[in-house]
Amino acid sequence: MTILVSAGGTGVLIEKVGAYLFKFQDQIVARNEDFFRTNQFINGLEIQEKQAEVVKNFAAAMDTIYSTASKPEQDMIYNLVKGMLLDYIDFQLEKK
């Protein structure tokens, strides 16, 4: 799991990838396995240049980790990503 938060902590990671997670909230909440097993979801996204490396690394980590994880580990990854999505939504609501 360290790869998922190695960009300086979850706060920084949520700030950088949160908007992209939000775009795929339906797939995350529905636990679309393809979303977690491939990083194809970032293809065609307009990613801000300053966030590109973090977003691409996050997607690659998701692909590698989720694809090779056991079922309990996949459950944990799903819960972390869903939690990040919910934290991002809370973060956006607090900014208003």
Buried (B, 14 or more C-beta within 10 A) or exposed (E): EEEBBBBEEBEEBBBBBBBBBEEBBEBBEEEEEEBBBBBEBBEEEEBEEEBEEBBBBBBEBBBEBBEEBEEEEBEEBBEBBBEBBBBBBEEEEEEE
